[in-house]
């Protein structure tokens, strides 16, 4: 009997709450999963499919939560027991104006002052109009060592799309 109770307790701990409802992406959150939220709050509100440690892009161990949001799963990177970055790689989750993974880059280039940032050998687009959001583009341009202003971004192939969206939190100025 004690073994069965222990198994049920473990199952409840692993599964946690049900899927969080899908909500528009903001620079701070996707639904109930917010940058800065303690892991305990995420677990109480959402189904955490997996809580694990993975190597980040610099081969450093990083705690990562796989969290069900709507019909999708996002990853929430954790530092000091709190979400510090949210990674969206599915096209069903989108901003209020419809920007999602798979959207053409030109949808972002019309924003106020878009610019490109190179990191880990990839190009990310940021914009003052989308505080706390970074958009990884695909394919990665062959010439990364240039200044990525709006004109340079517009010069990329019309086939360039958003591959991933990172949410890092929008701090009020």
C-alpha positions in Angstrom: 0.0 0.0 0.0 2.8 2.5 0.9 4.5 1.7 -2.4 1.2 2.5 -4.3 0.8 5.8 -2.4 4.4 6.7 -3.2 3.9 6.0 -6.9 0.7 8.2 -6.9 2.5 11.0 -5.1 5.4 10.9 -7.6 2.9 10.8 -10.6 1.2 14.0 -9.2 4.6 15.7 -8.7 5.8 14.9 -12.3 2.5 15.8 -14.0 1.5 18.8 -11.9 -1.2 21.0 -13.2 -2.9 20.7 -16.5 -1.8 22.4 -19.7 -1.7 26.2 -19.4 -4.0 27.9 -21.8 -2.3 29.3 -24.9 -2.1 33.1 -24.8 -0.3 35.7 -27.0 3.5 35.8 -26.7 4.8 39.0 -25.0 8.3 39.9 -24.1 7.5 38.8 -20.5 5.5 35.6 -20.9 3.5 33.1 -22.8 0.4 32.5 -20.8 1.1 31.7 -17.2 4.8 31.0 -17.9 6.6 34.3 -17.1 10.2 35.4 -17.0 11.1 35.8 -13.4 8.4 33.3 -12.1 9.6 30.8 -9.5 9.6 27.2 -10.7 7.0 26.4 -7.9 4.5 28.9 -9.5 5.0 27.4 -13.0 4.5 23.9 -11.6 1.3 25.0 -9.7 -0.2 26.5 -12.9 1.1 24.4 -15.7 1.9 20.8 -16.7 5.7 20.5 -16.5 6.4 17.6 -18.9 10.1 17.4 -18.0 12.4 19.1 -15.5 16.0 18.4 -16.5 19.5 19.7 -16.9 20.9 20.2 -20.5 24.0 21.7 -21.9 23.4 25.2 -23.2 25.0 26.7 -26.3 28.3 27.2 -24.5 28.3 23.6 -23.1 27.4 24.7 -19.6 24.8 22.8 -17.6 21.4 24.6 -17.6 18.2 23.6 -15.8 15.3 23.5 -18.3 11.6 23.0 -17.8 9.5 21.6 -20.7 6.1 23.2 -20.1 2.8 22.4 -21.9 1.1 25.6 -23.1 -2.0 24.9 -25.1 -1.2 22.1 -27.5 2.5 23.0 -27.6 5.5 22.6 -25.4 7.9 25.5 -24.6 11.2 25.4 -22.8 11.8 27.6 -19.8 15.4 28.1 -18.8 15.9 28.3 -15.0 18.5 30.1 -12.9 18.3 30.5 -9.1 14.9 28.7 -9.1 13.3 31.2 -11.4 12.6 31.3 -15.2 15.1 33.6 -16.9 14.3 32.8 -20.5 11.5 31.2 -22.5 12.2 29.5 -25.8 9.3 29.1 -28.3 9.9 26.8 -31.3 6.3 26.0 -32.3 4.3 27.9 -34.9 1.0 27.8 -33.0 2.1 30.2 -30.3 2.1 33.8 -31.6 2.2 37.4 -30.7 -1.0 39.4 -30.5 -0.4 40.6 -34.1 0.3 37.1 -35.4 4.1 36.8 -35.5 5.1 33.2 -34.9 7.8 30.6 -35.7 7.7 30.3 -39.5 6.6 33.9 -40.1 8.6 35.7 -42.8 11.3 38.0 -41.6 9.7 40.9 -43.5 6.9 40.8 -40.9 9.5 42.1 -38.4 11.4 44.5 -40.7 8.5 46.9 -40.7 8.9 47.4 -36.9 10.4 50.5 -35.5 14.2 50.3 -35.6 14.7 46.6 -36.1 18.3 45.4 -35.8 20.2 42.2 -36.0 22.4 40.7 -33.3 24.9 37.9 -33.9 25.2 35.3 -31.2 26.6 31.8 -31.2 27.0 32.0 -35.0 23.3 32.9 -35.6 21.4 36.0 -36.4 18.7 37.3 -34.0 16.4 40.2 -34.8 15.3 42.6 -32.0 13.1 45.7 -32.2 12.1 48.5 -29.8 8.5 47.6 -30.8 8.9 44.1 -29.3 10.6 44.7 -26.0 12.0 41.4 -24.4 11.7 39.4 -27.6 14.4 38.1 -29.9 13.7 36.3 -33.2 16.2 33.7 -34.5 16.2 33.8 -38.4 16.6 30.9 -40.8 18.6 30.4 -42.9 21.5 32.0 -41.1 23.1 34.5 -43.5 26.5 33.5 -44.8 28.0 36.9 -43.9 27.3 37.5 -40.2 30.1 40.0 -39.7 28.3 43.1 -40.9 26.1 45.7 -39.3 22.5 44.4 -39.2 20.3 47.5 -39.5 16.9 47.6 -41.1 18.3 48.0 -44.6 20.6 45.0 -44.2 17.8 42.9 -42.8 15.6 43.9 -45.8 18.3 42.6 -48.1 18.0 39.0 -46.9 16.2 36.5 -49.0 12.4 36.6 -49.0 12.5 33.0 -47.9 14.1 34.0 -44.6 11.8 33.1 -41.7 11.6 33.1 -37.9 13.0 29.8 -36.6 12.7 30.5 -32.8 11.4 33.2 -30.5 13.1 34.0 -27.2 11.4 35.8 -24.4 13.7 37.5 -21.9 11.5 40.0 -20.1 10.7 43.6 -20.9 12.0 45.9 -18.2 10.3 49.2 -18.0 12.6 52.1 -18.7 
